[in-house]
Amino acid sequence: MTMSFDRRQFLLATAAATGALALGGCSTMPRSRAGGARALYDRIFEEMLHVSPELATSLGLDVGDKAHLRGRLSESGLAGKMGGYRPLVAHLPELRRIGRAGLEPREQAWRDTIVWLGERVSDLSAVPYGNFDGYPVPYVLSQLTGSYQSIPDFLDSQHKVETRADAQAYVSRLEAFARNVDLEVEHARADAGRGVVPPDFILDKTLTQTRALRAERGARAGLVQSLVRRTREKNIAGDWETQATAIVDGRIAAALDRQIALLTELRRGAGHNPAAGRLPGGARFYEMCLRYHTSTGLSPDEVHDTGLRQIAELSAQADPLLRAEGLTRGSVGARITELGRQERHQYPNTEAGRTELLADLTSYMNRLRARMPEYFATIPRSPMEIKRVPAAIELGAPRGYAMGPSLDGSRPGAFYINLRDTRSWPKWALPTLNHHEAIPGHLWQGSIVIENQAIPLLHRNIGIAAYGEGWGLYADYQVGKLGMIQSFMYRSARLVVDTGMHAKGWSREQAIRYFMENVGLDELSSTSEIERYVVWPGQACSYKIGHNEIVRLREEARTRLGARFDLKSFHDAILLNSDMPLEVLATVVATWTRSRMG
């Protein structure tokens, strides 16, 4: 959601205990060209931790000589525009100088991956507006971007409070949170001066969420309660409520007031056009976003046509299944919606219904995990859990996303599901969601990398969208055929609406209608999806493009190898190298295929 380094980027790490970890010390490579490359990768990763303290906390690395990072946040504003990827851009010339000759195939893939990513991020750093928040985004403040949206949840779910020093670091981060909100207000105001203003519907949702956070005051504020609850649980002495309340009702409140004032000012003159193409240099910016997210050279027209073709094919497959359910009238999407609304497929839209849904989904995940040796030779040991998206951010949050575990194992990997409205989740669609986000999708793939200490730390902490999301969709294997088909339709429709809005002049409303008619999501979910694509241009295209390529490579290898093709070995070939661009993945699979041909 699979994503600064936050939930949108599936964070990977080693399974080694944090105290035993030494950057650059876990390589098994000899001192050679490969060893020199590994040393550079480790140096870049070390710098990433310092410019993105949230990453250090997420991985459990804010200890020892990095303990000071526990009280800091990444710098926002123009100075922090490229987030944790700034060191990657700075070291790009050195990365390019790593010669491929003399490297083993796996090491070549690591070299090619990090150079590719550095080049993409370097290109995007030249765009004079927006941010690189794990993804390239045109708007500093939106329903999905900005410290106000990410930091409260980060502090509650990832910042550990075990000692007095941890509690004091939490207080320090509250101060940094206020600073970052002000820096983002300045950044967004500067972008508005360049003609970069979010559309009105994005500003409306951003205002709603900002006002909700601002309304939390005093001891009842979530930011205060999180600290007070955890210090009490650990018997950490101190008047933490007074300290936290003073900051929340003081500097943070004042900063949020300034954010509300700016958003209100921008809303008065905002338009309704969703397209990134309307921004200064927007057509080129969208092409760069598409290149970054699909790791291909496909044009917007080619991506759009791919989506239309696949929607037609999938609709033809869904039609007889819907007819068998007695649903014969209306578009395929309308009939899927009708099926999903049948009472037998619904959980009650109550707290009891949400609890039941989470329990059933967790039970299914645990049963599914026991079957994985049928498909995989490498079986991860890392724990996994399913949690609800925090209610405070569910209005603008994606429908589901995965978050990797900490290095020390104290926080397991988690699949978050948005339960704002349980009616958005018919029972027959949930297994496929589980496959995508948890097993054998993001959490499974991430855990395999976590436990492979041969992979450089840098490569465990980057995300290549088409690889990660392509694998997630590849994992949507058949249990309930209609659920799988709808999942594929869902991602194929994204190709159409994302390029439709950003490159072909589609309106928000046209995109919502297309989604409802062809996917079968209700209006609330369809609207949330479309507005997500407005803020993250190109990201929605990574899923189906990545899936198409993984399937193509698998079937090409199967054809060439015949009886020598082994699915478990194929999965190892593509999972034991960490994220990589699709063009690098093609080289990896070709090398694996040749090795099995004898």
Buried (B, 14 or more C-beta within 10 A) or exposed (E): BBBBBBBBBBBBBBBBEBEEBEBBEBBEBEEEBBBBBBBBBBBBBBBBBBBBBBBBBBBBBBBEEBBEBBBBBBBBBBEBBBBBBBBBBBBBEBBEEBEEEEBEBBBBBBBBBBBBBBBBBBBBBEBEBBBBBBBBBBBBBBBBBBBBBBBBBBBBBBBBBEEBEBBBBBBBBBBBBBBBBBBBBBBBBBBBEEEBBBBBBBBBBBBEBBBBBBEBEEEEBBBBBBBBEBBEEBEBEEEBBEBBBBBBBEBBBBBBBBBBEBBEBBBEEBEEBBBBBBBEBBBBBBBBBBBBBBBBEBBBEBBBBBBBEBBEBBBEBBBEBBEEEEBEEEBBBBBBBBBBEEEEBBBEEEEEBBEBBBEBBBEBBEEBBEEBEEEBBBEBEBEBBBBBBBEBBBBBBBBBBBBBBBBBBEBBBBBBBBBBBBBBBBBBBBBBBBBBBBBBBBBBBBBBBBBBBEBBBBBBBBBBBBBBBBBBBBBBEEBBEBBBBBBBBBBBBBBBBBBBBBBBEBBBEBBBBBBBBBBBBBEEBBBBBBBBBBBBBBBBBBBBBBBBBBEEBBEBBBEBBEEEBBEEBBBBBBBBBBBBBBBBBBBBBBBBBEEBEE
